[in-house]
Amino acid sequence: MEPTTTIIIPALNEGAIIGAVVRRLRTCASLLEAGITDIVVVDNGSDDDTAAQAQAAGARVVHEPT
């Protein structure tokens, strides 16, 4: 079995940049041929579009209760 990695990113009101961060991580992981299977953004009660941007970039979003 190949090792796998999950990247977890805590975020609060990062809608302006979170999409780019997730896309860059996916690019780096594929270049390194890393066993990254999941990128999770933990939205800590953002009142902007952090969750939507992260999800659009391919991350799984978990909403942390505030």
PyMOL commands that set and color helices and strands:
alter all, ss='L'
color gray80, all
select helices_A, chain A and resi 18-32+50-56
alter helices_A, ss='H'
color red, helices_A
select strands_A, chain A and resi 5-11+36-43+60-63
alter strands_A, ss='S'
color yellow, strands_A
deselect
rebuild
show_as cartoon
